[in-house]
Amino acid sequence: MSDPASSSDLARERLQSLFDPRQVRVRLNRNRRTLVSLRGRREGGWTLSVHAGLVDTNALDRELQAFVRRRGRGEFPQLRRAMSTLFGQLVQSPTALDPAMSERLAGLAVIGAQPDLIALAATVHRTYFSDLPAIPIAWGRNPGRRALRSIRFGSYTRGRGGPSMRISPRLAMPWVARIFLEHVIHHEYCHHRQFLEGRHGRPGAHCQRFRRLERGFPDYELALAWERANAARLLDPCGHRG
């Protein structure tokens, strides 16, 4: 029986061989939310993160090379089809298919047509972070109804005017579960606590202590199950069926 870790290492090495390692570093992920991403590094160059489920063959090599060369801009039909297929596989997880969990997901309250983001954030702050100063919150840039390759549900920034929070407008769709939006706000407030305690590290860092803070959200597992069941619909609300 083959060693999964060794297989992953070989897949990453094969993909890395397509790029100059001084310019592009390849890493594999198992993220259900962001299957492919390209991010600049502080020291220069780029990090290409690709879901392990997309690198089993060399069928996508040319499009991944083009994805890096064009900095993720443009159309990549083969890559998009492969991602759509993989999303379909990922959302069919045992958790999503468990009858009891499915019943709980079906019964969740939704945010409705006119969600009050400020009021919702105030509730999260009052319930879980009342010992911290509240921070401004707003919807981020609206991508419209176009299909996305990835979604950053929320962001916490520490600008000159003080900390602030932005939430993806994809979570403003009326069918989004209220607890999932609360979970995202809670997640960003965990970054706020880390920062105020001097333990935040680099922006967006998710250390072990951060993960413990995040799991303080009572409906953490339910929120993740909702995300798994709705990932494809969030990425492509027009093209998703089901």
C-alpha positions in Angstrom: 0.0 0.0 0.0 1.4 3.4 -1.0 2.1 6.1 1.6 -0.3 9.0 1.1 2.3 11.5 2.3 4.9 10.2 -0.1 2.4 10.4 -3.0 1.6 14.0 -2.0 5.3 14.8 -2.0 5.8 13.3 -5.4 2.8 15.2 -6.8 4.1 18.5 -5.4 7.6 17.8 -6.7 6.2 17.1 -10.2 4.2 20.3 -10.2 7.2 22.3 -8.8 9.3 21.0 -11.7 7.1 23.1 -14.0 8.3 26.4 -12.5 11.5 28.2 -11.6 11.6 27.6 -7.8 13.2 31.0 -7.3 10.1 32.6 -8.7 7.3 30.1 -7.8 7.0 27.8 -4.9 4.3 25.1 -5.0 2.4 23.9 -2.1 -0.5 21.4 -1.9 -3.6 22.1 0.1 -6.7 20.2 1.2 -8.8 23.3 1.6 -12.5 22.9 0.6 -12.8 26.7 0.1 -9.8 27.7 -2.0 -8.7 25.0 -4.5 -6.2 27.1 -6.4 -4.6 30.4 -5.3 -1.6 32.5 -6.2 -0.1 34.9 -3.6 2.9 37.1 -3.5 5.7 36.4 -1.0 7.3 39.1 1.1 10.8 38.1 -0.1 9.6 38.2 -3.7 8.1 35.6 -6.1 4.9 33.7 -5.7 3.3 30.8 -3.9 1.0 28.7 -6.0 -1.3 26.6 -3.7 -3.2 23.8 -5.5 -5.6 21.3 -4.0 -4.1 17.8 -3.9 -7.1 16.5 -5.9 -6.0 18.5 -8.9 -2.5 17.3 -9.4 -2.9 13.6 -9.9 -2.2 13.9 -13.6 -0.4 16.3 -15.9 -3.7 17.3 -17.7 -3.8 20.7 -16.0 -0.1 21.5 -16.2 -0.4 24.0 -19.1 -3.3 25.8 -17.6 -1.6 26.0 -14.2 1.4 27.5 -15.9 -0.8 30.0 -17.7 -2.6 30.7 -14.4 0.8 31.8 -12.9 2.0 33.6 -16.0 -1.2 35.7 -16.2 -1.4 36.1 -12.4 -4.8 34.3 -12.2 -6.5 36.6 -14.7 -8.4 35.2 -17.6 -10.3 32.1 -18.5 -9.0 28.6 -17.7 -11.7 26.2 -18.9 -10.0 22.9 -18.2 -9.0 24.1 -14.7 -12.5 25.4 -14.0 -14.1 22.1 -15.1 -11.7 20.1 -12.9 -12.4 22.4 -10.0 -16.1 22.1 -10.5 -15.8 18.3 -10.5 -13.7 18.3 -7.4 -16.1 20.6 -5.5 -18.8 18.1 -6.3 -16.8 15.3 -4.8 -15.8 17.4 -1.7 -19.3 18.5 -0.8 -20.5 14.9 -0.8 -18.8 14.3 2.5 -20.0 11.8 5.1 -20.9 14.8 7.3 -23.1 16.4 4.6 -24.8 13.1 3.8 -25.5 12.1 7.4 -29.3 12.2 7.8 -29.2 13.8 11.3 -26.7 16.5 10.1 -28.7 17.0 6.9 -31.9 17.6 9.0 -30.0 20.1 11.1 -28.7 22.0 8.1 -32.2 22.1 6.5 -33.6 23.7 9.7 -31.1 26.5 10.0 -32.4 30.1 9.9 -31.2 32.1 7.0 -30.2 35.8 6.9 -32.9 36.9 4.5 -33.1 39.5 1.8 -31.8 42.4 3.9 -29.2 41.2 6.4 -28.1 43.7 9.0 -24.4 43.0 9.1 -23.7 45.6 11.8 -26.4 44.3 14.1 -25.2 40.7 13.6 -21.6 41.7 14.3 -22.7 43.5 17.4 -24.4 40.3 18.6 -21.3 38.2 18.0 -19.2 40.9 19.8 -21.6 41.1 22.8 -21.9 37.3 23.1 -18.3 36.2 22.7 -15.9 39.2 22.8 -17.5 41.8 25.1 -14.1 42.2 26.8 -12.6 43.6 23.6 -13.3 46.9 21.8 -15.7 46.4 18.9 -14.4 47.0 15.5 -16.0 48.5 12.3 -17.5 45.9 9.9 -18.6 46.3 6.3 -19.3 44.3 3.2 -16.3 43.9 0.9 -16.1 44.4 -2.9 -19.0 42.8 -4.7 -18.0 40.3 -7.4 -21.5 40.2 -8.8 -22.9 36.8 -9.8 -19.9 35.6 -11.8 -18.3 32.3 -11.0 -15.3 32.5 -8.6 -12.3 30.2 -8.2 -12.1 31.0 -4.5 -13.7 33.1 -1.8 -12.2 34.9 1.1 -15.2 34.9 3.4 -13.8 37.6 5.8 -10.7 39.7 6.4 -9.3 41.4 9.4 -7.0 44.4 8.7 -4.9 46.6 11.0 -4.7 49.9 9.2 -3.7 53.4 10.4 -7.3 54.1 11.4 -7.4 51.0 13.5 -8.6 47.4 13.0 -11.5 46.7 10.7 -13.3 43.8 9.3 -14.7 43.1 5.8 -17.1 40.3 4.8 -17.6 38.8 1.4 -20.9 40.0 -0.3 -21.4 36.4 -1.3 -22.5 35.9 2.3 -25.2 38.5 1.8 -27.3 36.2 -0.3 -30.7 35.5 1.4 -30.3 31.7 1.6 -27.0 31.9 3.6 -27.4 30.4 7.0 -27.2 32.9 9.8 -24.9 30.8 11.9 -22.4 30.6 9.1 -22.2 34.4 8.8 -21.9 34.5 12.6 -19.1 31.9 12.4 -17.2 34.1 9.9 -17.5 37.2 12.0 -16.4 35.2 15.1 -13.4 33.9 13.1 -12.3 37.5 12.4 -12.8 38.5 16.0 -10.5 35.7 17.0 -7.8 37.5 14.9 -8.7 40.7 16.7 -8.1 39.0 20.1 -4.8 37.5 18.9 -3.7 41.0 17.7 -4.6 42.8 20.9 -2.8 40.1 23.0 0.3 40.5 20.9 0.0 37.0 19.6 -1.3 37.5 16.1 1.9 37.1 14.1 1.5 37.7 10.5 -2.0 38.8 9.2 -4.2 35.8 8.7 -2.1 33.5 10.8 -4.0 30.4 12.1 -1.8 29.0 14.9 -2.9 26.3 17.3 -4.1 28.8 19.8 -6.2 30.6 17.1 -7.8 27.3 16.3 -8.7 26.8 19.9 -10.3 30.3 20.0 -12.2 29.6 16.8 -13.7 26.4 18.3 -15.2 28.5 21.0 -18.0 29.2 18.6 -20.7 26.8 19.8 -21.9 25.8 16.3 -18.5 25.5 14.9 -18.9 22.0 13.4 -22.4 22.8 12.1 -21.1 25.9 10.4 -18.3 23.9 8.7 -20.9 21.3 7.6 -23.0 24.1 6.1 -19.9 25.4 4.3 -19.1 22.0 2.8 -22.7 21.5 1.6 -22.8 24.9 0.0 -19.3 25.6 -1.3 -20.2 25.1 -4.9 -23.2 27.3 -4.7 -21.3 30.1 -3.0 -18.6 30.0 -5.7 -21.1 30.0 -8.6 -24.6 30.9 -7.5 -25.9 31.1 -11.1 -24.3 27.9 -12.4 -24.9 25.6 -9.4 -27.8 23.2 -9.6 -29.2 21.4 -6.6 
